Amino acid sequence: MEDSYKHQGLRKQLVDVIREKGISDDHVLNAIGKVPRHFFFDSSFLNYAYEDKAFPIGAGQTISQPYTVAFQTELLKIERGQRVLEVGTGSGYQACILAEMGVKVFSIERQKSLYDKAVVFLPSLGYRIKLFYGDGYKGLPPYAPFDKIIVTAGAPFIPDPLISQLKTGGILVIPVGTGDVQIMTTVTKISENETQKQEHGRFRFVPLLGDKARGDG
């Protein structure tokens, strides 16, 4: 795998596009500028790697649009050293962006083929990310609590187990909706019994897979 000057230049252009669309967190933009997105593409599709578009990765899933990755990541308000749970590993691109920002990443994937690929591929890039195969609706109770949680697929509701696995003061970023379009939502955990929810516009995600049982921990 080669990260040529051309690739680096295309990444810089992509960062400029994302900045123009409203992303202002320099830590997020720097991470987008460092992670070689073309490594996550089949060689036949390398020309698409630095377009600001989602792209299929198999198993009915996509690698998210870079702007969407940046938007969700900015909402997390990442601080170096935090513990972050990602629900929906997919290609692993979002997990690498988080790792590049200096956090400890735990990522869970329901599609076995994508999990098997990520377990081999992400370490080959030099990223130390804890990967798990399982139901994202349930989170990872043995590793909780987390400072931040990000869900990278559309969920019909906000799973209770994910709220319970957040630290007080923690933030969950999740696209919520049952149709083709979801509402990007943040849930901030004020206390054990109180949360604050905000909506941040409409996005398109593939659906989150799982048993969809509310509160099933």
N, CA, C and O of each residue as an XYZ file, in Angstrom:
868
protein
N       0.846     -1.203      0.000
C       0.000      0.000      0.000
C       0.876      1.246      0.000
O       1.768      1.387      0.836
N       0.623      2.120     -0.914
C       1.431      3.320     -1.056
C       0.590      4.561     -0.772
O      -0.543      4.690     -1.236
N       1.177      5.466      0.003
C       0.543      6.763      0.244
C       1.411      7.818     -0.429
O       2.301      8.393      0.197
N       1.150      8.066     -1.696
C       2.000      8.917     -2.517
C       1.726     10.398     -2.261
O       0.778     10.755     -1.562
N       2.568     11.248     -2.838
C       2.341     12.692     -2.752
C       0.991     13.063     -3.371
O       0.306     13.977     -2.912
N       0.632     12.328     -4.426
C      -0.666     12.581     -5.061
C      -1.803     12.306     -4.077
O      -2.726     13.109     -3.949
N      -1.732     11.172     -3.386
C      -2.764     10.828     -2.397
C      -2.828     11.883     -1.303
O      -3.910     12.310     -0.900
N      -1.660     12.299     -0.828
C      -1.618     13.297      0.243
C      -2.210     14.631     -0.225
O      -2.886     15.327      0.532
N      -1.943     14.964     -1.475
C      -2.513     16.188     -2.035
C      -4.027     16.100     -2.156
O      -4.733     17.071     -1.886
N      -4.524     14.936     -2.562
C      -5.973     14.734     -2.669
C      -6.633     14.808     -1.293
O      -7.747     15.314     -1.156
N      -5.933     14.297     -0.271
C      -6.465     14.380      1.099
C      -6.542     15.828      1.558
O      -7.509     16.231      2.206
N      -5.531     16.599      1.225
C      -5.534     18.012      1.592
C      -6.723     18.720      0.931
O      -7.394     19.538      1.561
N      -6.975     18.401     -0.329
C      -8.125     18.985     -1.021
C      -9.431     18.572     -0.343
O     -10.349     19.380     -0.202
N      -9.505     17.299      0.077
C     -10.698     16.805      0.762
C     -10.910     17.554      2.078
O     -12.034     17.932      2.408
N      -9.833     17.764      2.820
C      -9.921     18.521      4.082
C     -10.446     19.930      3.813
O     -11.269     20.447      4.569
N      -9.968     20.542      2.740
C     -10.441     21.889      2.391
C     -11.939     21.888      2.096
O     -12.657     22.802      2.503
N     -12.408     20.860      1.386
C     -13.838     20.739      1.068
C     -14.654     20.617      2.349
O     -15.686     21.271      2.502
N     -14.187     19.776      3.264
C     -14.906     19.543      4.517
C     -14.917     20.807      5.373
O     -15.924     21.132      6.002
N     -13.796     21.512      5.392
C     -13.728     22.770      6.145
C     -14.731     23.782      5.581
O     -15.417     24.474      6.333
N     -14.805     23.856      4.250
C     -15.736     24.790      3.605
C     -17.190     24.439      3.918
O     -18.060     25.310      3.888
N     -17.455     23.169      4.216
C     -18.816     22.734      4.547
C     -19.172     22.984      6.009
O     -20.297     22.726      6.436
N     -18.188     23.497      6.781
C     -18.526     23.916      8.143
C     -17.811     23.218      9.271
O     -18.024     23.565     10.433
N     -16.958     22.233      8.972
C     -16.211     21.567     10.039
C     -15.045     22.461     10.449
O     -14.230     22.847      9.611
N     -14.967     22.790     11.744
C     -13.958     23.752     12.200
C     -12.966     23.185     13.210
O     -11.967     23.837     13.517
N     -13.220     21.976     13.739
C     -12.331     21.384     14.741
C     -11.034     20.937     14.053
O     -11.041     20.002     13.252
N      -9.926     21.612     14.373
C      -8.652     21.305     13.722
C      -8.183     19.883     13.994
O      -7.525     19.282     13.145
N      -8.508     19.331     15.166
C      -8.111     17.956     15.486
C      -8.803     16.967     14.543
O      -8.200     15.991     14.095
N     -10.064     17.234     14.254
C     -10.816     16.383     13.315
C     -10.242     16.525     11.914
O      -9.999     15.525     11.238
N     -10.026     17.742     11.480
C      -9.508     17.990     10.135
C      -8.114     17.396      9.969
O      -7.800     16.842      8.915
N      -7.278     17.505     10.992
C      -5.930     16.925     10.928
C      -5.984     15.409     10.796
O      -5.198     14.815     10.059
N      -6.918     14.786     11.514
C      -7.056     13.327     11.435
C      -7.514     12.898     10.045
O      -6.999     11.926      9.491
N      -8.480     13.620      9.480
C      -8.935     13.331      8.117
C      -7.754     13.466      7.150
O      -7.631     12.699      6.195
N      -6.898     14.440      7.409
C      -5.748     14.679      6.551
C      -4.649     13.635      6.683
O      -3.787     13.531      5.811
N      -4.671     12.864      7.759
C      -3.602     11.881      7.995
C      -3.983     10.453      7.588
O      -3.123      9.694      7.141
N      -5.250     10.080      7.737
C      -5.644      8.688      7.473
C      -5.820      8.480      5.966
O      -6.645      9.154      5.350
N      -5.066      7.564      5.365
C      -5.149      7.325      3.920
C      -6.451      6.599      3.551
O      -6.528      5.373      3.625
N      -7.455      7.362      3.159
C      -8.772      6.767      2.864
C      -8.699      5.774      1.706
O      -9.499      4.841      1.648
N      -7.759      5.959      0.790
C      -7.677      5.041     -0.349
C      -7.270      3.631      0.066
O      -7.501      2.682     -0.684
N      -6.670      3.475      1.247
C      -6.336      2.145      1.730
C      -7.588      1.299      1.985
O      -7.514      0.071      2.017
N      -8.730      1.957      2.165
C      -9.973      1.262      2.497
C     -10.791      0.903      1.250
O     -11.906      0.394      1.358
N     -10.230      1.172      0.075
C     -10.921      0.924     -1.193
C     -10.232     -0.186     -1.974
O      -9.011     -0.334     -1.925
N     -11.028     -0.959     -2.691
C     -10.485     -1.890     -3.673
C      -9.734     -1.079     -4.727
O     -10.139      0.036     -5.056
N      -8.658     -1.626     -5.251
C      -7.823     -0.888     -6.209
C      -8.598     -0.415     -7.432
O      -8.214      0.566     -8.069
N      -9.683     -1.103     -7.763
C     -10.486     -0.722     -8.932
C     -11.213      0.606     -8.727
O     -11.648      1.239     -9.689
N     -11.339      1.020     -7.467
C     -12.163      2.196     -7.163
C     -11.364      3.331     -6.504
O     -11.943      4.215     -5.873
N     -10.045      3.301     -6.652
C      -9.207      4.297     -5.975
C      -9.550      5.732     -6.363
O      -9.355      6.656     -5.574
N     -10.061      5.916     -7.579
C     -10.407      7.269     -8.024
C     -11.517      7.894     -7.189
O     -11.698      9.112     -7.204
N     -12.264      7.057     -6.458
C     -13.384      7.553     -5.659
C     -12.982      7.859     -4.211
O     -13.765      8.425     -3.449
N     -11.759      7.481     -3.843
C     -11.376      7.502     -2.428
C     -11.424      8.897     -1.816
O     -11.741      9.036     -0.635
N     -11.119      9.922     -2.587
C     -11.058     11.262     -2.014
C     -12.174     12.170     -2.502
O     -12.080     13.394     -2.412
N     -13.238     11.552     -3.024
C     -14.472     12.294     -3.248
C     -15.239     12.345     -1.933
O     -15.167     11.416     -1.129
N     -15.963     13.421     -1.723
C     -16.734     13.548     -0.473
C     -18.072     12.823     -0.636
O     -19.142     13.433     -0.644
N     -17.968     11.493     -0.766
C     -19.146     10.659     -0.984
C     -18.991      9.338     -0.230
O     -17.881      8.868      0.019
N     -20.138      8.753      0.127
C     -20.120      7.398      0.676
C     -19.837      6.426     -0.462
O     -20.007      6.767     -1.632
N     -19.399      5.199     -0.112
C     -19.101      4.217     -1.147
C     -19.326      2.815     -0.590
O     -18.983      2.555      0.564
N     -19.905      1.886     -1.400
C     -20.158      0.526     -0.910
C     -18.873     -0.211     -0.556
O     -17.857     -0.072     -1.236
N     -18.931     -1.005      0.526
C     -17.762     -1.792      0.943
C     -18.094     -3.271      1.046
O     -17.269     -4.055      1.516
N     -19.297     -3.673      0.614
C     -19.709     -5.061      0.721
C     -20.604     -5.296      1.916
O     -20.700     -4.457      2.812
N     -21.265     -6.458      1.922
C     -22.175     -6.860      3.010
C     -23.288     -5.835      3.222
O     -23.818     -5.703      4.325
N     -23.640     -5.105      2.147
C     -24.708     -4.119      2.245
C     -24.345     -2.867      3.017
O     -25.222     -2.085      3.385
N     -23.050     -2.669      3.268
C     -22.589     -1.534      4.074
C     -21.817     -0.536      3.205
O     -21.490     -0.820      2.052
N     -21.534      0.631      3.776
C     -20.781      1.648      3.054
C     -19.672      2.219      3.933
O     -19.737      2.145      5.160
N     -18.644      2.796      3.284
C     -17.708      3.662      3.984
C     -18.344      5.041      3.918
O     -18.669      5.527      2.834
N     -18.520      5.667      5.061
C     -19.301      6.901      5.142
C     -18.648      8.043      4.374
O     -17.435      8.066      4.164
N     -19.480      8.979      3.966
C     -19.009     10.212      3.352
C     -18.045     10.902      4.326
O     -18.367     11.017      5.509
N     -16.886     11.361      3.872
C     -15.927     12.004      4.783
C     -16.532     13.155      5.589
O     -16.211     13.318      6.766
N     -17.397     13.949      4.974
C     -18.028     15.038      5.720
C     -18.848     14.486      6.890
O     -18.834     15.048      7.985
N     -19.554     13.394      6.651
C     -20.365     12.781      7.715
C     -19.472     12.270      8.838
O     -19.786     12.450     10.014
N     -18.361     11.636      8.481
C     -17.392     11.172      9.475
C     -16.901     12.354     10.314
O     -16.849     12.280     11.542
N     -16.545     13.441      9.635
C     -16.050     14.623     10.333
C     -17.131     15.250     11.204
O     -16.855     15.687     12.321
N     -18.354     15.295     10.700
C     -19.465     15.897     11.435
C     -19.730     15.131     12.726
O     -19.836     15.729     13.797
N     -19.838     13.803     12.622
C     -20.068     12.989     13.822
C     -18.918     13.121     14.808
O     -19.130     13.244     16.015
N     -17.704     13.095     14.283
C     -16.524     13.157     15.152
C     -16.456     14.492     15.879
O     -16.113     14.541     17.061
N     -16.778     15.566     15.182
C     -16.774     16.891     15.812
C     -17.805     16.957     16.940
O     -17.549     17.563     17.981
N     -18.967     16.336     16.735
C     -20.002     16.338     17.775
C     -19.555     15.615     19.046
O     -20.048     15.909     20.136
N     -18.626     14.674     18.907
C     -18.148     13.911     20.069
C     -17.334     14.766     21.048
O     -17.227     14.434     22.228
N     -16.763     15.867     20.547
C     -15.899     16.724     21.389
C     -14.791     15.892     22.046
O     -14.640     15.851     23.267
N     -14.035     15.240     21.178
C     -12.982     14.316     21.597
C     -11.882     15.021     22.380
O     -11.476     16.137     22.052
N     -11.407     14.341     23.426
C     -10.209     14.775     24.148
C      -9.239     13.599     24.189
O      -9.636     12.458     24.426
N      -7.971     13.891     23.956
C      -6.943     12.846     23.919
C      -6.982     12.003     25.198
O      -7.109     12.527     26.305
N      -6.868     10.685     25.015
C      -6.838      9.779     26.152
C      -8.199      9.211     26.543
O      -8.278      8.322     27.391
N      -9.271      9.718     25.934
C     -10.599      9.225     26.283
C     -10.837      7.815     25.731
O     -10.141      7.343     24.831
N     -11.850      7.166     26.311
C     -12.282      5.838     25.852
C     -13.546      6.024     25.018
O     -14.542      6.570     25.492
N     -13.490      5.566     23.772
C     -14.593      5.780     22.844
C     -15.079      4.443     22.284
O     -14.289      3.634     21.798
N     -16.387      4.230     22.361
C     -17.010      3.055     21.761
C     -17.609      3.443     20.416
O     -18.376      4.401     20.318
N     -17.252      2.690     19.383
C     -17.856      2.858     18.073
C     -18.763      1.663     17.796
O     -18.329      0.515     17.899
N     -20.007      1.927     17.449
C     -20.941      0.864     17.087
C     -21.061      0.864     15.563
O     -21.640      1.778     14.976
N     -20.507     -0.174     14.932
C     -20.500     -0.284     13.482
C     -19.116     -0.019     12.918
O     -18.854      1.067     12.401
N     -18.225     -1.002     13.012
C     -16.850     -0.830     12.532
C     -16.817     -0.551     11.033
O     -16.093      0.331     10.571
N     -17.616     -1.319     10.273
C     -17.627     -1.167      8.821
C     -16.249     -1.367      8.231
O     -15.605     -2.386      8.481
N     -15.793     -0.405      7.450
C     -14.469     -0.485      6.828
C     -13.349     -0.267      7.842
O     -12.213     -0.687      7.622
N     -13.679      0.393      8.958
C     -12.676      0.746      9.955
C     -12.153      2.168      9.812
O     -11.329      2.611     10.613
N     -12.628      2.884      8.795
C     -12.118      4.243      8.543
C     -12.426      5.186      9.708
O     -11.543      5.908     10.174
N     -13.672      5.182     10.177
C     -14.037      6.051     11.303
C     -13.215      5.706     12.544
O     -12.766      6.607     13.253
N     -13.012      4.430     12.814
C     -12.224      4.004     13.976
C     -10.797      4.535     13.888
O     -10.219      4.941     14.896
N     -10.227      4.533     12.678
C      -8.864      5.029     12.494
C      -8.795      6.541     12.690
O      -7.814      7.054     13.227
N      -9.831      7.252     12.258
C      -9.885      8.701     12.495
C      -9.861      8.967     13.999
O      -9.135      9.845     14.468
N     -10.650      8.213     14.746
C     -10.682      8.381     16.206
C      -9.331      8.048     16.828
O      -8.838      8.774     17.691
N      -8.736      6.938     16.381
C      -7.433      6.532     16.924
C      -6.370      7.581     16.626
O      -5.487      7.832     17.447
N      -6.459      8.186     15.456
C      -5.513      9.229     15.058
C      -5.612     10.442     15.990
O      -4.661     11.211     16.129
N      -6.779     10.599     16.626
C      -6.996     11.723     17.538
C      -6.555     11.409     18.971
O      -6.760     12.215     19.878
N      -5.951     10.238     19.166
C      -5.343      9.933     20.448
C      -6.271      9.358     21.489
O      -6.012      9.483     22.686
N      -7.368      8.717     21.048
C      -8.271      8.086     22.011
C      -8.137      6.565     21.944
O      -7.601      6.022     20.978
N      -8.626      5.892     22.970
C      -8.638      4.429     23.001
C      -9.960      3.974     22.400
O     -11.021      4.234     22.968
N      -9.906      3.299     21.259
C     -11.108      2.961     20.502
C     -11.509      1.506     20.713
O     -10.695      0.593     20.577
N     -12.779      1.314     21.046
C     -13.411     -0.002     21.109
C     -14.476      0.004     20.016
O     -15.335      0.885     19.998
N     -14.431     -0.965     19.108
C     -15.364     -0.941     17.979
C     -16.026     -2.294     17.811
O     -15.367     -3.332     17.873
N     -17.336     -2.278     17.598
C     -18.115     -3.511     17.501
C     -18.814     -3.576     16.139
O     -19.366     -2.581     15.670
N     -18.785     -4.754     15.510
C     -19.348     -4.938     14.174
C     -20.224     -6.190     14.141
O     -19.837     -7.238     14.658
N     -21.407     -6.075     13.532
C     -22.350     -7.196     13.466
C     -22.109     -8.089     12.243
O     -22.421     -9.279     12.274
N     -21.554     -7.517     11.169
C     -21.301     -8.302      9.952
C     -19.977     -9.041     10.099
O     -18.917     -8.423     10.192
N     -20.051    -10.391     10.118
C     -18.846    -11.199     10.368
C     -17.769    -10.953      9.315
O     -16.585    -10.901      9.647
N     -18.166    -10.801      8.046
C     -17.173    -10.621      6.985
C     -16.399     -9.312      7.168
O     -15.195     -9.260      6.918
N     -17.091     -8.263      7.601
C     -16.423     -6.976      7.819
C     -15.536     -7.030      9.063
O     -14.437     -6.475      9.076
N     -16.023     -7.703     10.103
C     -15.223     -7.862     11.325
C     -13.931     -8.618     11.011
O     -12.844     -8.197     11.406
N     -14.063     -9.743     10.294
C     -12.889    -10.568      9.973
C     -11.856     -9.776      9.179
O     -10.654     -9.935      9.388
N     -12.318     -8.932      8.281
C     -11.399     -8.123      7.478
C     -10.712     -7.070      8.343
O      -9.502     -6.867      8.243
N     -11.495     -6.399      9.198
C     -10.948     -5.321     10.031
C      -9.896     -5.831     11.010
O      -8.906     -5.146     11.269
N     -10.104     -7.030     11.555
C      -9.185     -7.603     12.542
C      -7.785     -7.766     11.953
O      -6.788     -7.628     12.662
N      -7.716     -8.057     10.667
C      -6.427     -8.220      9.997
C      -5.910     -6.880      9.467
O      -4.726     -6.564      9.583
N      -6.825     -6.104      8.884
C      -6.432     -4.903      8.146
C      -5.991     -3.741      9.037
O      -4.954     -3.131      8.777
N      -6.757     -3.424     10.078
C      -6.450     -2.236     10.885
C      -5.097     -2.328     11.587
O      -4.363     -1.340     11.606
N      -4.739     -3.479     12.166
C      -3.389     -3.572     12.746
C      -2.289     -3.392     11.702
O      -1.211     -2.891     12.020
N      -2.553     -3.800     10.450
C      -1.546     -3.654      9.396
C      -1.269     -2.189      9.094
O      -0.214     -1.852      8.556
N      -2.226     -1.304      9.441
C      -2.038      0.133      9.250
C      -1.352      0.784     10.449
O      -1.010      1.966     10.417
N      -1.155     -0.009     11.513
C      -0.483      0.510     12.698
C      -1.418      1.049     13.767
O      -0.966      1.665     14.732
N      -2.738      0.820     13.602
C      -3.703      1.326     14.583
C      -4.048      0.239     15.593
O      -4.365     -0.892     15.224
N      -3.980      0.598     16.874
C      -4.315     -0.351     17.945
C      -5.753     -0.070     18.377
O      -6.016      0.787     19.220
N      -6.655     -0.805     17.783
C      -8.087     -0.631     18.020
C      -8.642     -1.963     18.514
O      -8.381     -3.007     17.916
N      -9.404     -1.927     19.602
C      -9.993     -3.164     20.133
C     -11.277     -3.461     19.357
O     -12.242     -2.699     19.430
N     -11.286     -4.565     18.617
C     -12.394     -4.916     17.742
C     -13.193     -6.084     18.307
O     -12.637     -7.026     18.873
N     -14.524     -5.998     18.136
C     -15.418     -7.018     18.680
C     -16.483     -7.374     17.644
O     -16.952     -6.517     16.895
N     -16.851     -8.639     17.618
C     -17.942     -9.107     16.765
C     -19.167     -9.295     17.659
O     -19.129    -10.080     18.606
N     -20.253     -8.577     17.361
C     -21.433     -8.714     18.204
C     -22.511     -7.705     17.868
O     -22.438     -7.012     16.853
N     -23.511     -7.629     18.730
C     -24.698     -6.788     18.537
C     -24.450     -5.400     19.106
O     -24.341     -5.221     20.320
N     -24.363     -4.424     18.216
C     -24.074     -3.061     18.648
C     -25.115     -2.456     19.548
O     -24.802     -1.556     20.328
N     -26.369     -2.926     19.466
C     -27.430     -2.403     20.332
C     -27.097     -2.639     21.807
O     -27.549     -1.895     22.678
N     -26.307     -3.675     22.078
C     -25.986     -4.030     23.460
C     -24.715     -3.356     23.965
O     -24.423     -3.386     25.161
N     -23.955     -2.743     23.044
C     -22.710     -2.112     23.442
C     -21.691     -3.138     23.906
O     -21.690     -4.281     23.450
N     -20.821     -2.716     24.824
C     -19.785     -3.600     25.380
C     -19.745     -3.433     26.894
O     -18.838     -2.785     27.415
N     -20.718     -4.009     27.613
C     -20.791     -3.815     29.068
C     -19.503     -4.107     29.827
O     -19.183     -3.367     30.757
N     -18.737     -5.161     29.476
C     -17.531     -5.437     30.261
C     -16.473     -4.337     30.193
O     -15.601     -4.253     31.057
N     -16.554     -3.494     29.163
C     -15.541     -2.458     28.969
C     -16.044     -1.062     29.327
O     -15.295     -0.088     29.242
N     -17.301     -0.966     29.723
C     -17.901      0.311     30.104
C     -17.356      0.736     31.484
O     -16.864     -0.099     32.243
N     -17.449      2.039     31.801
C     -18.113      3.097     31.024
C     -17.182      3.732     29.992
O     -15.959      3.622     30.079
N     -17.800      4.404     29.008
C     -17.065      5.090     27.955
C     -17.272      6.599     28.072
O     -18.320      7.070     28.514
N     -16.240      7.344     27.662
C     -16.370      8.808     27.653
C     -17.299      9.260     26.527
O     -18.082     10.196     26.683
N     -17.192      8.570     25.389
C     -17.991      8.921     24.218
C     -18.421      7.640     23.506
O     -17.723      6.627     23.555
N     -19.573      7.697     22.845
C     -20.047      6.578     22.016
C     -20.526      7.150     20.696
O     -21.253      8.143     20.672
N     -20.120      6.523     19.590
C     -20.556      6.934     18.266
C     -21.187      5.744     17.556
O     -20.618      4.652     17.523
N     -22.366      5.966     16.989
C     -23.062      4.932     16.220
C     -23.006      5.344     14.753
O     -23.398      6.456     14.401
N     -22.517      4.445     13.896
C     -22.279      4.799     12.499
C     -23.279      4.129     11.555
O     -22.979      3.895     10.385
N     -24.465      3.826     12.075
C     -25.558      3.287     11.255
C     -26.867      3.840     11.806
O     -26.946      4.233     12.969
N     -27.899      3.867     10.953
C     -29.175      4.431     11.366
C     -29.908      3.527     12.339
O     -30.098      2.342     12.068
N     -30.322      4.079     13.473
C     -31.022      3.313     14.510
C     -32.466      3.799     14.633
O     -32.706      5.006     14.620
N     -33.444      2.874     14.753
C     -34.835      3.294     14.887
C     -35.133      3.976     16.212
O     -36.130      4.688     16.336
N     -34.269      3.761     17.208
C     -34.426      4.399     18.518
C     -33.048      4.441     19.173
O     -32.094      3.848     18.670
N     -32.955      5.140     20.287
C     -31.687      5.231     21.023
C     -31.619      4.063     22.011
O     -32.413      4.021     22.951
N     -30.699      3.121     21.827
C     -30.644      1.940     22.699
C     -30.280      2.310     24.137
O     -29.281      2.986     24.384
N     -31.098      1.857     25.071
C     -30.849      2.132     26.486
C     -29.475      1.648     26.972
O     -28.826      2.349     27.750
N     -29.012      0.456     26.526
C     -27.706      0.000     27.010
C     -26.570      0.962     26.673
O     -25.602      1.060     27.428
N     -26.673      1.666     25.563
C     -25.606      2.603     25.206
C     -25.602      3.794     26.154
O     -24.538      4.283     26.533
N     -26.785      4.263     26.537
C     -26.866      5.362     27.514
C     -26.277      4.910     28.849
O     -25.538      5.654     29.494
N     -26.606      3.696     29.252
C     -26.136      3.207     30.556
C     -24.621      3.018     30.575
O     -24.002      3.045     31.639
N     -24.020      2.827     29.390
C     -22.569      2.602     29.321
C     -21.769      3.892     29.154
O     -20.544      3.856     29.035
N     -22.462      5.031     29.145
C     -21.783      6.329     29.090
C     -21.398      6.795     30.493
O     -22.145      6.591     31.451
N     -20.240      7.416     30.603
C     -19.888      8.090     31.850
C     -20.776      9.325     32.019
O     -21.286      9.865     31.036
N     -20.957      9.765     33.247
C     -21.634     11.045     33.473
C     -20.817     12.146     32.797
O     -19.607     12.250     32.993
N     -21.497     12.960     32.005
C     -20.814     13.972     31.209
C     -20.456     13.493     29.820
O     -19.990     14.274     28.991
N     -20.672     12.204     29.558
C     -20.343     11.615     28.267
C     -21.354     11.969     27.188
O     -22.458     12.429     27.479
N     -20.964     11.749     25.942
C     -21.798     12.089     24.795
C     -21.970     10.878     23.894
O     -21.002     10.188     23.576
N     -23.208     10.623     23.484
C     -23.548      9.627     22.471
C     -23.954     10.364     21.203
O     -24.808     11.250     21.245
N     -23.346     10.002     20.074
C     -23.724     10.550     18.772
C     -24.338      9.417     17.960
O     -23.697      8.390     17.736
N     -25.600      9.608     17.513
C     -26.321      8.532     16.861
C     -27.324      9.079     15.847
O     -28.074     10.004     16.160
N     -27.348      8.512     14.621
C     -28.384      8.893     13.660
C     -29.660      8.096     13.948
O     -29.643      6.865     13.939
N     -30.761      8.801     14.201
C     -31.995      8.134     14.632
C     -33.089      8.308     13.580
O     -33.347      9.416     13.110
N     -33.734      7.180     13.216
C     -34.834      7.231     12.261
C     -35.068      5.876     11.636
O     -34.157      5.052     11.566
N     -36.284      5.641     11.181
C     -36.634      4.333     10.624
C     -36.638      4.307      9.098
O     -36.674      3.227      8.509
N     -36.602      5.456      8.450
C     -36.661      5.511      6.997
C     -35.284      5.621      6.366
O     -34.278      5.248      6.971
N     -35.249      6.137      5.145
C     -33.989      6.303      4.429
C     -33.149      7.452      4.990
O     -31.937      7.506      4.782
N     -33.806      8.367      5.700
C     -33.115      9.532      6.254
C     -33.234      9.507      7.775
O     -34.301      9.231      8.322
N     -32.115      9.801      8.451
C     -32.119      9.826      9.914
C     -31.755     11.232     10.422
O     -31.183     12.044      9.695
N     -32.098     11.487     11.669
C     -31.743     12.744     12.333
C     -30.504     12.505     13.186
O     -30.521     11.681     14.100
N     -29.427     13.232     12.882
C     -28.229     13.107     13.705
C     -28.537     13.672     15.088
O     -28.970     14.817     15.223
N     -28.309     12.864     16.097
C     -28.716     13.203     17.458
C     -27.542     13.044     18.416
O     -26.771     12.090     18.313
N     -27.413     13.978     19.343
C     -26.463     13.805     20.444
C     -27.242     13.670     21.743
O     -28.225     14.373     21.978
N     -26.780     12.755     22.574
C     -27.344     12.573     23.909
C     -26.211     12.777     24.911
O     -25.235     12.027     24.914
N     -26.345     13.781     25.751
C     -25.346     14.052     26.785
C     -25.884     13.539     28.117
O     -27.011     13.850     28.502
N     -25.079     12.758     28.809
C     -25.503     12.170     30.074
C     -25.203     13.151     31.209
O     -24.052     13.306     31.619
N     -26.234     13.801     31.704
C     -26.082     14.810     32.751
C     -25.844     14.147     34.109
O     -25.008     14.592     34.896
N     -26.590     13.085     34.363
C     -26.441     12.310     35.596
C     -26.957     10.905     35.302
O     -27.361     10.612     34.177
N     -26.944     10.053     36.294
C     -27.415      8.679     36.076
C     -28.868      8.644     35.620
O     -29.278      7.707     34.935
N     -29.638      9.637     35.985
C     -31.069      9.629     35.665
C     -31.498     10.737     34.711
O     -32.687     10.894     34.437
N     -30.540     11.504     34.207
C     -30.916     12.636     33.365
C     -30.016     12.725     32.136
O     -28.793     12.624     32.239
N     -30.640     12.916     30.966
C     -29.902     13.117     29.728
C     -30.439     14.357     29.012
O     -31.560     14.802     29.256
N     -29.615     14.893     28.134
C     -30.014     16.044     27.327
C     -29.823     15.678     25.857
O     -28.742     15.259     25.444
N     -30.884     15.843     25.081
C     -30.844     15.423     23.676
C     -30.888     16.639     22.758
O     -31.644     17.581     22.998
N     -30.066     16.613     21.697
C     -30.070     17.660     20.679
C     -30.078     17.025     19.292
O     -29.522     15.945     19.088
N     -30.715     17.707     18.342
C     -30.756     17.217     16.962
C     -29.915     18.121     16.078
O     -29.846     19.332     16.288
N     -29.271     17.507     15.075
C     -28.266     18.221     14.288
C     -28.439     18.009     12.779
O     -27.454     18.007     12.040
N     -29.658     17.834     12.325
C     -29.879     17.757     10.884
C     -30.056     16.342     10.360
O     -29.943     15.367     11.102
N     -30.337     16.251      9.061
C     -30.701     14.995      8.414
C     -29.520     14.387      7.659
O     -28.779     15.080      6.963
N     -29.367     13.064      7.820
C     -28.292     12.314      7.165
C     -28.838     10.972      6.680
O     -29.921     10.547      7.081
N     -28.076     10.318      5.815
C     -28.451      8.982      5.326
C     -27.417      7.950      5.776
O     -26.220      8.096      5.531
N     -27.911      6.905      6.440
C     -27.058      5.803      6.878
C     -27.712      4.470      6.523
O     -28.930      4.387      6.368
N     -26.892      3.432      6.397
C     -27.443      2.083      6.315
C     -27.986      1.746      7.708
O     -27.538      2.326      8.697
N     -28.952      0.811      7.799
C     -29.555      0.512      9.105
C     -28.622     -0.233     10.050
O     -27.799     -1.043      9.624
N     -28.765      0.054     11.331
C     -28.040     -0.647     12.379
C     -28.650     -2.038     12.558
O     -29.861     -2.175     12.734
N     -27.799     -3.067     12.512
C     -28.301     -4.429     12.639
C     -28.237     -4.886     14.083
O     -27.304     -4.561     14.818
N     -29.264     -5.657     14.479
C     -29.294     -6.194     15.837
C     -30.681     -6.713     16.146
O     -31.551     -6.727     15.276
N     -30.897     -7.144     17.396
C     -32.197     -7.677     17.754
C     -33.207     -6.566     18.043
O     -34.404     -6.820     18.178
N     -32.695     -5.303     18.139
C     -33.550     -4.122     18.302
C     -34.429     -4.196     19.557
O     -35.521     -3.629     19.595
N     -33.947     -4.890     20.562
C     -34.714     -4.998     21.806
C     -34.380     -3.833     22.719
O     -33.243     -3.701     23.171
N     -35.364     -2.988     22.994
C     -35.127     -1.838     23.864
C     -34.655     -2.299     25.250
O     -35.260     -3.159     25.890
N     -33.566     -1.696     25.671
C     -33.089     -1.970     27.018
C     -32.485     -3.331     27.188
O     -32.224     -3.737     28.321
N     -32.243     -4.074     26.101
C     -31.682     -5.415     26.208
C     -30.193     -5.306     26.442
O     -29.430     -5.096     25.500
N     -29.782     -5.441     27.653
C     -28.371     -5.285     27.986
C     -27.644     -6.586     27.989
O     -26.442     -6.622     28.252
